[in-house]
Amino acid sequence: MDQGHRVPMIGRRGFIAGAAALGALHHPTGALGAMARDADEAVFTTAFPQKGRMILQRTRPPLLETPFEVFDQGVFTPNDRFFVRWHWAGIPEQVDVATFTLKVHGHVERPLTLGLGELLAMPRIEYAAVNQCSGNSRSLFSPRVGGAQWRHGAMGNARWVGVPLKAVLDRAGVKAGAVAIRARGLDEPVVPDAPAFAKSLAIDHARDGEVMIAFQMNGEQLPLLNGFPLRLVVPGWYSTYWVKMLSDIEVLAAADDQYWTKVAYRIPDTPHASVAPGEAGYAQVPINRMVPRSFITNLVDGARVAAGKPLALRGLAFGGDQGVAKVEVSADGGATWRQTQLDRDEGRYSFRQWHLTAPGPAAGPVRLLARCTNTAGETQPLVANWNPNGFMRNVVETTTLTAA
């Protein structure tokens, strides 16, 4: 984390300009009326505001996936290609930055109502971090499970700038006995009596100095669909905790018992969050930290390569809640592994690019595996996990080529 890097000040004028062209959000047309009919058929759209060409998973609420080729273009995912995932369709079409406030209340000495100007004036932190949906790659689960059938594009890496949540909590004065914070955004349910989306963090985690109230993403203000004007950033943890359009922080004196903690986003309390299909009676815990993943990005399944000629490979990896220690590639089903060259380290929570020139393959089918080991020694497994929610896939992925 870089706390000393100077970043340009975003002022009110910039926020207003960025929120101006969002009127089409709830009026989808053309490609937005379609949905992918199965996990193997991608429907593309360019019709969402501030977004380029994306894979359409759902229109209401908007679920947009980053096309995989974007990940071969650099370690940071462009804002206009960054994936989108909302839980409720009641999303504001615009935010008035002059009247927007962040409320901090509950088990505190001094309840706060902070305007954007006050937050922008506070000391800032900056770091790179991967934001990944809990169900990224769900379409590859077998047997198939319900939910958005993401391929590998429900993830992205950005450089985030904002205010440490700890600084805001300290200003409010957290009382003794506080156990957690609960964060809410401006989105609202569209179904009567449905639970408003909210996520909680243990108080010590919330005050670790890294959890951030972000207002800048890759050097620009947040796109509306990625949480404008404020987003909670919880580095190393799954995206469900990264509350968008953050508007309310409540400090709790008792464990959070609302739906999104007690019922939703829970995983088996087992190794790799894995159970057998149909298994019942296992303990569950809230999903939490991410686990290592790696991908070959310059070649896709079905690509043809030259037999007998050196094979240039490159890709991305991330260590979950730790840094990347090494990335290895195998061409023999995992019997032997060749270590890759790691490129620039953008920080513990970031994507890291890697590259390797592999020996020329023999003619015929080629199966390449890529695996990441993080700095805590955790390595991707060779056997895929399974759970009924399709969460936390991090098996070593296979890219199948033809050499001729």
DRENRO-808859 format. One record per residue: z, y, x of N, C-alpha, C in turn. Coordinates in steps of 0.1 Angstrom, whole numbers, padded with zeros to 4 digits, always signed. Each point is the difference from the previous one (the first is absolute). Layout:
ZYXZYXZYX
...
This chain:
+0000-0012+0009+0000+0012-0009+0000+0012+0009
-0008+0010-0003-0002+0012+0007+0007+0011-0008
+0011+0005+0005+0007+0011-0007-0003+0014+0006
-0007+0000+0011-0003+0013+0007-0014+0005-0002
-0009-0008-0005-0014+0004-0001-0001+0011-0011
-0007+0010+0004-0002+0011-0009-0012-0002-0009
+0002+0002-0013-0011-0003-0010-0002+0013-0008
-0013+0002-0005-0002+0013-0007+0008+0001-0012
+0004+0012-0004+0008+0002-0012-0010-0001-0012
+0004-0008-0010-0007+0000-0012+0007+0010-0010
-0008+0009-0005+0006+0010-0009-0004-0002-0014
+0004+0009-0009-0002-0002-0014-0015+0001-0003
-0008+0008+0007-0014+0001-0003-0007-0013+0002
+0004-0007+0011-0006-0013+0003+0003-0010-0011
+0012+0000-0005+0004-0010-0010-0008+0003-0013
-0001+0012-0004-0008+0004-0012-0014-0005+0001
-0006+0003+0012-0014-0003+0001-0003-0015-0001
+0010-0008+0006-0002-0014-0001+0002-0006-0013
+0007+0007-0009+0003-0006-0014-0010+0005-0010
-0011+0007+0004-0008+0007-0010-0010-0009-0007
-0005-0010+0007-0012-0007-0006+0004-0014-0005
+0011-0001-0007+0004-0013-0004-0001-0002-0015
-0007+0008-0007+0000-0001-0015-0006-0013-0005
-0009-0007+0009-0006-0012-0005+0008-0012+0001
+0012+0001+0004+0009-0012+0003+0001-0009-0012
+0002+0006-0012+0002-0009-0011-0012-0001-0009
-0012+0004+0005-0012-0001-0007-0010-0008+0007
+0002-0013+0003-0009-0008+0008-0014-0001-0007
-0010+0000+0008-0014-0002-0005-0007-0009+0009
-0012-0005-0005-0009-0008+0009+0007-0012+0005
+0001-0001+0013+0005-0012+0007+0015-0002-0004
+0007+0011-0004+0014-0002-0003+0002-0008-0013
-0010-0002-0008+0002-0008-0012+0000-0015+0003
-0004-0003+0012-0001-0014+0004+0012-0005+0007
+0002-0013+0000+0010-0006+0009-0006-0013+0006
+0005-0003+0012-0004-0013+0006+0003-0012-0009
-0009-0009-0002+0002-0011-0009+0007-0011+0006
+0000-0001+0013+0007-0011+0007+0003+0005+0014
+0007-0008+0008+0005+0004+0013-0011+0001+0010
-0012-0007-0003-0011+0000+0010-0010+0011-0003
+0001+0008-0011-0009+0010-0003+0006+0014+0001
-0006+0008+0009+0005+0013+0002-0007+0010-0008
+0007+0009-0007-0006+0011-0007+0003+0013+0008
-0010+0008+0004+0003+0012+0008-0001+0012-0009
+0007+0010+0004+0000+0013-0007+0002+0011+0009
-0006+0011-0003+0002+0013+0007+0004+0011-0010
+0005-0004-0011+0003+0010-0011+0014+0005-0001
+0009-0004+0009+0013+0005-0001+0002+0012+0009
+0007+0010-0004+0001+0012+0008+0006-0002+0014
-0005+0007+0009+0005+0000+0014-0002-0014+0007
-0008-0008-0006-0002-0014+0005-0015-0002+0002
-0003-0007+0011-0014-0004+0003-0003-0014-0007
-0008-0008+0006-0004-0013-0005+0011-0009+0001
+0005-0005-0011+0012-0009+0000-0003-0012-0009
+0007-0011+0002-0001-0012-0009+0010+0003-0012
-0006-0002-0011+0008+0003-0013+0007-0013-0004
+0013+0000+0000+0008-0011-0005+0004+0003-0015
+0003+0012-0003+0004+0004-0014-0001+0015-0001
-0003+0004-0013-0002+0014-0002+0013+0007-0005
+0008-0007-0009+0012+0006-0005+0011-0010+0000
+0010+0002+0009+0000+0011+0010-0009-0003+0011
-0004+0010+0008-0010-0002+0010+0005-0009+0012
-0008-0010+0002+0002-0009+0012-0013-0001+0007
+0000+0007+0012-0012+0001+0008+0002-0006+0014
-0009-0009+0004+0001-0007+0013-0009+0006+0010
+0005+0000+0013-0008+0004+0011-0010-0010+0004
-0013+0002+0000-0010-0009+0005+0003-0004+0014
-0001-0013+0003+0005-0005+0013-0007+0006+0012
-0013+0004-0001-0007+0006+0011+0006+0013+0005
+0008+0006-0008+0007+0013+0004+0010-0003+0011
+0006-0012+0000+0010-0003+0011-0006-0002+0013
-0013-0001+0001-0007-0001+0013-0003+0013+0006
+0002+0011-0007-0004+0013+0004+0011+0008+0007
+0012-0005+0001+0010+0007+0008+0014-0005-0005
+0010+0004+0008+0014-0005-0003+0006+0008-0012
-0005+0012-0003+0005+0007-0012-0010-0001-0011
+0005-0003-0012-0008-0001-0012-0002+0013-0006
-0013+0005-0002-0002+0013-0006+0006+0002-0013
+0005+0012-0003+0006+0002-0013-0008-0003-0012
-0013+0003+0001-0009-0003-0011-0004-0015-0002
+0004-0008+0009-0002-0015-0001+0013-0007+0000
+0011+0007-0001+0013-0007+0000+0003-0006-0014
+0005-0012+0000+0002-0007-0013+0010+0007-0009
-0001-0003-0013+0007+0006-0010+0006-0011-0009
+0014+0002-0003+0006-0010-0009+0011+0007-0008
-0002+0001-0013+0010+0006-0009+0005-0011-0010
+0012+0002-0005+0006-0009-0010-0002+0004-0014
+0000+0013-0003-0002+0005-0013-0012+0010+0000
-0006+0001-0012-0012+0008-0001+0003+0015-0003
+0013+0003-0003+0003+0013-0003+0002+0009+0013
-0011+0003+0006+0000+0007+0013-0005+0015-0003
+0008+0010+0005-0005+0014-0002-0013+0002+0006
-0009+0008-0007-0013+0003+0005+0001+0011+0011
+0010+0008-0001+0002+0010+0010+0015+0003+0001
+0004+0006+0011+0014+0004+0003+0001+0015+0003
+0008+0007-0007+0002+0014+0002+0010+0002+0012
-0005+0003+0011+0008+0001+0012+0010+0011-0001
-0003+0010-0008+0010+0012-0001+0012-0004-0008
-0001-0010-0009+0012-0004-0008+0005-0014+0004
-0007-0008+0008+0004-0013+0003+0013+0000+0008
+0009-0009-0004+0013-0001+0008+0003-0015+0002
+0008-0002+0011+0006-0013+0003+0015+0001-0003
+0005-0008-0009+0014+0000-0004+0007-0011+0008
+0012+0004+0005+0009-0010+0007+0014+0001-0007
+0004-0011-0005+0012+0001-0009+0007-0014+0001
+0010-0001-0008+0008-0013-0001+0013+0001+0008
+0002-0009+0009+0013-0001+0007+0000+0009+0013
-0002+0013-0003-0001+0010+0011+0010+0012-0003
+0002+0007+0011+0009+0012-0002-0007+0012-0006
-0013+0001+0004-0008+0012-0004-0013-0004-0006
-0002-0002-0012-0013-0003-0006-0010+0010+0004
-0012-0004+0003-0011+0009+0005-0012+0000-0009
-0006+0012-0001-0013+0001-0006-0009+0008+0010
-0009-0008+0007-0007+0006+0011-0014+0003-0003
-0005+0012+0002-0014+0003-0001-0008-0005+0012
-0013+0000-0001-0008-0005+0011+0001+0010+0012
+0002+0013-0003+0002+0009+0011+0012-0003+0009
+0011-0004-0007+0012-0003+0007-0002-0013+0008
-0006-0010-0005-0003-0012+0008-0009+0003+0012
-0010+0007-0002-0010+0003+0010+0007+0008+0012
+0011+0007-0003+0007+0008+0010+0009-0008+0008
+0003-0013-0004+0010-0008+0007-0006-0006+0013
+0008-0004+0010-0006-0007+0011-0007-0013-0003
-0011-0002+0007-0009-0011-0004+0000-0012+0010
-0004-0011-0005-0002-0012+0009-0015-0004-0003
-0005-0008+0009-0013-0005-0001-0001-0014+0007
-0007-0009-0007-0003-0013+0006-0011-0007-0007
-0006-0010+0006-0010-0008-0006+0006-0012-0007
-0004-0004-0011+0006-0011-0007-0011-0007-0010
+0001-0013+0000-0009-0007-0010+0007-0001-0013
-0008+0003-0010+0004-0001-0014-0007-0012-0006
+0007-0010-0004-0007-0013-0005+0007-0004-0013
-0009-0003-0010+0005-0005-0013+0006-0014+0002
+0010-0003-0007+0007-0013+0001-0010-0012-0003
-0010+0003-0009-0010-0010-0004-0013+0001+0008
+0000+0007+0011-0013+0000+0008-0004-0014+0003
-0013-0003-0002-0006-0013+0002+0003-0010-0010
+0005+0004-0012+0005-0009-0010-0012-0009-0005
-0012+0004+0000-0011-0008-0004-0002-0013+0008
+0006-0001+0011-0001-0011+0009+0011-0011-0003
+0009+0003-0009+0011-0009-0003-0007-0012-0008
+0005-0012+0004-0005-0012-0007+0012-0010-0002
+0003-0003-0012-0007+0003-0013+0001+0016-0002
-0010+0004-0008-0001+0015-0003+0012+0004-0008
+0004+0013+0003+0011+0006-0008-0005+0012-0007
+0008+0005-0010-0003+0012-0007+0002+0013+0008
-0006+0011-0005+0002+0012+0007-0014+0005+0005
+0000+0012+0005-0012+0005+0006-0005-0009+0011
-0013-0004+0000-0006-0009+0009-0005+0007+0013
+0009+0006+0007-0003+0007+0012-0006-0010+0010
-0009+0005+0008-0004-0007+0012+0009+0005+0011
-0006+0005+0011+0009+0005+0011+0001+0015+0000
-0005+0007-0010+0000+0014+0001+0011+0008-0007
+0011-0007-0004+0011+0008-0006+0010+0003+0011
-0006+0007+0010+0008+0004+0012-0007+0012+0006
+0007+0008+0008-0006+0011+0007+0011+0005+0010
-0005+0007+0010+0008+0006+0010-0002+0015+0001
+0010+0008+0000-0001+0014+0001+0010+0006+0009
-0002+0012+0004+0010+0008+0007+0007+0009-0010
+0013-0002-0002+0007+0007-0011+0009+0011+0006
+0001+0011-0007+0008+0011+0004+0009+0004-0012
+0012+0002+0003+0009+0004-0011+0014+0003+0005
+0010-0001-0009+0014+0003+0002+0008-0013+0000
+0009-0002+0009+0008-0012-0001+0008+0000-0013
+0000-0012-0007+0008-0001-0012+0015+0003+0004
+0004-0004+0012+0014+0002+0004+0003+0015+0000
-0009+0009+0004+0003+0014+0000+0003+0005-0014
-0008-0004-0009+0002+0004-0014+0013-0005-0006
+0003-0013+0003+0012-0006-0005+0012+0007+0006
-0001+0003+0013+0011+0007+0007+0002+0014-0006
-0010+0007-0004+0001+0013-0006+0007-0001-0014
-0002-0011-0007+0006-0003-0013+0015-0004+0002
+0003-0006+0011+0014-0005+0003+0003-0013-0007
-0005-0011+0005+0003-0013-0006+0015-0003+0000
+0005-0004-0011+0014-0003-0002+0003-0013+0006
+0013-0002+0004+0005-0013+0004-0002-0010-0012
-0004-0012+0004-0002-0010-0011-0014-0002-0005
-0009+0009+0005-0014-0001-0004-0006-0013+0006
-0008-0007-0008-0005-0013+0005-0015+0000+0001
-0007+0009-0008-0015-0001+0000-0005+0013-0005
-0013+0002+0002-0007+0011-0007-0011-0006-0009
-0003+0007-0010-0011-0005-0009-0010+0012-0001
-0013-0003+0002-0010+0010+0001-0010-0002-0012
-0004+0011-0006-0009+0000-0011-0011+0011+0003
-0012-0003-0007-0011+0010+0001-0003+0006-0013
-0011+0007-0001-0005+0007-0012-0007-0009-0010
-0004-0012+0005-0007-0009-0009+0009-0005-0011
-0006-0003-0012+0008-0004-0012-0007-0012-0006
+0009-0009-0006-0006-0011-0008-0008+0005-0012
-0010-0008-0004-0007+0003-0012+0003-0009-0011
+0010-0009+0002+0004-0010-0010+0014+0004-0004
+0003+0001-0013+0014+0004-0004+0010-0009+0006
+0011+0006+0004+0012-0007+0005-0003-0008+0013
-0011+0002+0006-0003-0006+0013+0008+0007+0011
+0005-0007+0010+0008+0006+0011-0008+0009+0009
+0004+0012+0002-0006+0009+0009+0001-0006+0014
-0011+0002+0008+0000-0006+0013+0009+0007+0010
+0009-0008+0006+0010+0006+0009+0003-0011+0010
+0003+0004+0013+0004-0010+0010+0012+0005+0007
+0008-0009+0005+0013+0004+0007+0000-0006+0014
+0007+0007+0008+0003-0004+0014+0015+0001+0003
+0005-0009+0008+0014+0000+0004+0002+0014+0007
+0012+0005-0002+0003+0014+0005-0002+0001+0015
+0004-0010+0008-0002+0000+0014-0014+0000+0004
-0008-0007-0007-0015+0000+0003-0006+0014-0004
+0004+0005-0011-0005+0013-0004+0004+0011+0010
+0011-0002+0007+0005+0010+0010-0003-0004+0014
-0010-0008+0003-0002-0005+0013-0008+0010+0009
-0004+0011-0006-0008+0011+0007-0015-0003+0001
-0004-0012-0005-0015-0003+0000-0006+0001-0013
+0008-0004-0011-0006+0001-0013-0003+0015-0003
-0012+0003-0005-0005+0013+0000-0004+0005-0014
+0002+0012-0003-0007+0007-0011-0012+0006+0005
-0012-0006-0002-0012+0004+0007-0008+0010-0009
-0006+0010+0006-0009+0009-0007-0013+0001+0008
-0002-0007+0010-0013+0001+0008-0004-0014+0004
-0013-0003+0000-0005-0013+0002-0013+0002+0008
+0000-0006+0012-0012+0002+0009-0004+0014+0002
+0010+0009+0001-0003+0014+0003-0004+0009-0013
+0001-0006-0011-0003+0007-0013+0011-0003-0010
+0000+0009-0011+0009-0003-0010-0004-0014-0007
+0010-0006-0007-0003-0013-0006-0010+0002-0011
-0009-0010-0001-0009+0000-0012+0009-0003-0012
-0004+0005-0012+0008-0002-0012+0003-0014-0002
-0011-0009+0001+0002-0014-0003+0008-0007+0010
+0003+0006+0012+0009-0006+0009+0014+0007+0000
+0003+0008-0010+0013+0005-0002+0003+0014+0001
-0010+0009+0000+0001+0014+0001+0011+0005-0010
+0009+0009+0003+0001+0007+0013+0009-0006+0010
+0009-0009-0004+0010-0007+0008+0000-0015-0002
+0001-0007+0011+0001-0015-0001+0011-0005+0009
+0008-0009-0005+0010-0007+0009-0007-0009+0009
+0002+0001+0013-0005-0009+0010+0011-0009+0006
-0001-0013-0001+0010-0009+0004-0007-0009+0011
+0000+0004+0012-0008-0007+0010+0005-0014+0002
-0010-0010+0001+0003-0014+0002+0003-0007-0012
+0001+0006-0012+0003-0006-0012-0013+0001-0010
+0000-0009-0009-0012-0001-0009-0001+0013-0009
-0012+0002-0005-0004+0013-0006+0008+0002-0013
+0006-0010-0006+0007+0002-0013+0011+0010+0002
+0006+0001+0012+0011+0010+0003-0006+0014+0003
-0012+0001+0002-0006+0013+0004-0003+0008-0013
+0010+0005-0007-0002+0006-0013-0009+0013+0001
-0010+0000-0009-0010+0011+0000+0004+0011-0009
-0005+0012+0002+0004+0012-0008+0015+0001-0001
+0007-0002+0011+0015-0001+0000+0005+0013-0006
+0009-0002-0010+0006+0012-0007+0015-0001-0002
+0005-0012+0002+0014-0002-0003+0007-0010+0009
+0011+0004+0006+0008-0010+0008+0014+0000-0005
+0004-0011-0004+0014-0002-0005+0008-0008+0010
+0012+0005+0004+0009-0008+0009+0009-0008-0009
+0001-0013+0002+0007-0009-0009+0013-0004+0007
+0010-0002-0009+0013-0005+0005+0002-0015-0003
-0010-0006-0006+0000-0014-0003-0014-0005+0002
-0002-0013+0002-0013-0006+0002-0009+0003-0011
-0013+0002+0003-0010+0003-0010-0003-0012-0009
+0001+0001-0013-0002-0011-0009-0012+0002-0009
-0009+0010+0003-0011+0002-0009-0012-0010+0003
-0009+0000-0009-0011-0011+0000-0007-0002+0013
-0004+0011+0006-0008-0001+0012+0007-0005+0013
+0013-0001-0002+0008-0006+0011+0005-0015-0004
+0004-0001-0012+0006-0013-0004-0010-0010-0005
-0012+0004-0004-0009-0009-0006-0013+0000+0008
-0006+0012+0002-0013+0001+0006+0001+0000+0015
-0011-0004+0007-0002+0000+0014+0011-0008+0007
+0002-0012-0005+0010-0009+0007-0008-0012+0006
+0006-0005+0010-0007-0011+0008+0010-0012+0001
-0005-0012+0002+0009-0011+0003+0008+0003+0013
+0013-0003+0000+0008+0001+0011-0001-0012+0009
-0012-0002+0005-0004-0012+0008-0008+0005+0012
-0002-0009+0010-0008+0004+0011-0014+0004-0005
-0006+0011+0005-0013+0005-0003-0001+0003-0015
+0011+0001-0007+0000+0003-0015-0009-0010-0007
+0001-0013+0004-0009-0010-0005+0007-0011-0008
-0006-0004-0011+0005-0011-0008-0012-0008-0004
+0002-0012-0005-0011-0009-0005-0004+0005-0014
-0013+0000-0003-0004+0003-0014+0008-0008-0010
+0005+0006-0010+0008-0007-0010+0015-0001+0003
+0004+0003+0012+0014-0002+0004+0008+0011-0008
+0012-0004-0003+0009+0009-0008+0014-0001+0006
+0009+0009-0004+0014+0000+0004+0003+0005+0013
-0009+0007+0007+0002+0005+0013+0006+0014-0001
+0008+0004+0010+0005+0014+0001-0011+0010+0003
+0002+0012-0005-0009+0011+0003+0007+0012+0005
-0008+0008+0007+0005+0013+0006-0011+0010-0002
+0004+0013+0000-0011+0010-0001-0009+0000+0013
-0013+0001-0002-0009+0001+0011+0005+0011+0009
-0002-0001+0013+0005+0010+0009-0010+0003+0012
+0003-0005+0012-0007+0004+0012-0014-0008+0000
-0009+0006+0007-0013-0006+0002+0000-0010+0011
-0010-0008+0001-0001-0011+0010-0013+0002+0008
-0002-0006+0012-0011+0003+0008-0013-0005-0007
-0011+0007+0003-0013-0004-0005-0011+0005+0011
-0011-0007+0000-0011+0004+0009-0013-0005-0007
-0011+0008+0004-0013-0002-0006-0011+0002+0010
-0010-0008+0000-0013+0003+0007-0007+0010-0010
-0004+0011+0006-0007+0010-0009-0015+0002+0002
-0005-0004+0012-0014+0003+0003-0009-0011-0005
+0005-0011-0004-0008-0011-0005+0007-0005-0013
-0009-0004-0009+0005-0005-0013-0005-0014-0003
+0007-0007-0009-0005-0013-0003-0014-0001-0003
-0007-0010+0006-0014-0002-0002-0009+0007+0009
+0005+0008+0009-0008+0007+0010-0006-0010+0010
-0012+0004+0005-0007-0008+0009+0001+0006+0014
+0003-0008+0010+0001+0005+0014-0008-0008+0009
-0003+0005+0012-0008-0007+0009+0007-0011+0007
-0005-0012+0000+0006-0012+0007-0001+0002+0015
+0011-0003+0007-0001+0000+0015+0002+0013+0006
+0001+0011-0008+0002+0013+0005+0014+0005-0002
+0006+0008+0009+0014+0005-0002+0001+0007-0013
+0011-0002-0006+0003+0005-0014+0010+0011+0000
-0005+0012-0003+0009+0012+0000+0008+0000-0013
+0013+0000+0001+0009+0000-0012+0009+0012+0000
+0003+0005-0011+0010+0011-0001+0007-0001-0014
+0011+0006-0001+0008-0001-0012+0012+0009+0000
+0008-0002-0011+0012+0008-0002+0012-0010-0002
+0011+0004+0005+0013-0007-0003+0011+0009-0002
+0010-0005-0007+0013+0008-0001+0011-0010+0000
+0012+0005+0004+0011-0009+0002+0010-0001-0011
-0004+0005-0012+0010+0001-0011+0009+0011+0002
+0013-0003+0003+0010+0011+0002+0003+0001+0015
-0009-0006+0008+0002+0001+0015-0014+0003+0006
+0000+0003+0013-0012+0003+0007-0008-0013+0003
-0012+0002+0004-0009-0012+0003+0002-0003+0015
+0004-0013+0003+0002-0004+0013-0013-0006+0006
-0007-0008-0008-0012-0006+0004-0009-0005-0011
-0013+0000+0002-0009-0006-0010-0008-0011+0007
-0001-0011-0006-0008-0011+0007-0011-0005-0010
-0010-0006+0006-0011-0005-0008-0002-0015+0004
-0003-0008-0010-0003-0015+0003-0014-0003-0006
-0007-0009+0007-0013-0005-0005+0000-0015-0002
+0012-0006+0001+0002-0014-0001+0011-0004-0010
+0001+0008-0011+0009-0004-0010+0015+0002+0004
+0002+0008+0010+0014+0003+0004+0005-0009+0011
-0008-0009+0006+0004-0008+0011+0003+0008+0012
-0009+0010+0003+0002+0009+0011-0003+0014-0004
+0006+0010+0007-0001+0014-0004-0003+0008+0012
-0008+0010-0002-0004+0010+0010+0006+0013-0003
+0007+0006+0009+0006+0013-0003-0010+0012+0000
+0001+0009-0009-0009+0011-0001+0006+0012+0008
-0009+0010+0002+0005+0013+0006+0004+0009-0011
+0012+0005+0000+0005+0010-0010-0004+0014+0004
-0005+0007-0010-0004+0014+0002+0012+0009-0001
-0002+0013-0001+0011+0010+0000+0011-0003-0010
+0012+0002+0004+0012-0003-0009+0003+0013-0007
-0002+0000-0013+0003+0012-0009+0014+0000-0005
+0008-0010+0004+0014+0000-0005+0003-0014-0007
+0013-0002-0001+0005-0013-0005-0005-0004-0013
-0003+0010-0009-0003-0003-0014-0015+0000-0003
-0008+0003+0010-0014+0003-0001-0009-0013+0001
-0012+0001-0006-0011-0009+0005-0001+0001+0015
-0005-0011+0006-0004+0001+0014-0013-0008+0001
-0009+0007+0006-0013-0006+0003+0000-0009+0012
-0008-0010+0000-0001-0010+0011-0015-0004+0002
-0003-0005+0012-0014-0004+0002+0001-0012+0010
-0011-0008+0000-0001-0012+0008-0015-0003+0001
-0004-0004+0012-0013-0006+0002+0002-0015+0002
-0004-0008-0010+0002-0014+0000-0012-0007+0006
+0002-0013+0005-0011-0007+0005-0010-0003-0011
-0013-0001+0004-0011-0003-0009+0002-0012-0008
-0001+0000-0013+0003-0012-0008-0012-0010+0001
+0002-0012-0002-0010-0010-0002-0007+0002-0013
-0013-0005-0001-0007+0001-0013+0008-0007-0011
+0000+0006-0012+0007-0006-0011+0010+0009-0006
+0009-0006-0008+0010+0008-0007+0011+0004+0011
+0005+0012-0002+0011+0005+0009+0011+0005-0009
+0012-0005+0003+0012+0004-0008+0009+0008+0010
+0002+0012-0002+0009+0009+0008+0013+0003-0007
+0011-0002+0007+0013+0004-0005+0006+0011+0008
+0007+0009-0006+0006+0011+0007+0015+0001-0005
+0009+0001+0010+0014+0000-0004+0007+0011+0008
+0010+0006-0006+0009+0010+0006+0014-0005+0002
+0005+0004+0011+0015-0002+0003+0006+0014+0001
+0011+0002-0007+0006+0014+0001+0010+0000+0011
+0006+0012+0003+0009+0002+0011+0014-0007-0002
+0002-0005-0012+0012-0008-0003-0003-0015+0002
-0012-0004+0004-0004-0014+0002-0005-0007-0012
-0001+0007-0011-0005-0006-0013-0015-0001+0001
-0005-0012-0003-0014-0003+0001-0006-0005-0014
-0012+0004-0003-0006-0005-0012-0001-0015-0001
+0003-0006-0012-0001-0014-0001-0014-0005-0002
-0002-0013+0003-0013-0006-0002-0002-0005-0014
+0011-0002-0008+0000-0005-0013+0003+0012-0010
-0008+0001-0010+0001+0011-0010+0013-0002-0008
+0007+0011-0003+0011-0001-0010-0006+0001-0014
+0009-0004-0009-0004+0002-0015+0013+0004-0007
-0002+0009-0010+0011+0003-0009-0007+0005-0013
+0006+0000-0011-0007+0003-0013-0004+0014-0002
+0005+0009+0009-0005+0014-0001-0011+0004+0010
-0003-0009+0009-0010+0002+0009+0003+0011+0011
+0013-0001+0004+0005+0010+0009+0000-0005+0015
-0001+0010+0009+0004-0002+0014-0009-0010+0008
-0013-0001-0004-0009-0009+0008-0001+0005+0014
+0002-0009+0010-0002+0004+0014-0004-0012+0008
-0007-0010-0006-0005-0011+0007-0010+0005+0010
-0002-0008+0011-0011+0003+0009-0013-0001-0007
-0008+0011+0000-0012+0000-0008-0012-0006+0008
-0009-0006-0007-0012-0006+0006-0013+0007-0003
-0008+0002+0010-0013+0006-0002-0010-0010+0004
-0009-0004-0009-0010-0011+0003-0014+0006+0002
-0005-0004+0012-0013+0006+0004-0010-0012+0002
-0013+0004+0002-0010-0010+0003-0006+0004+0013
+0000-0008+0010-0006+0003+0013-0014-0007+0001
-0010+0008+0003-0014-0006+0001-0008+0007+0011
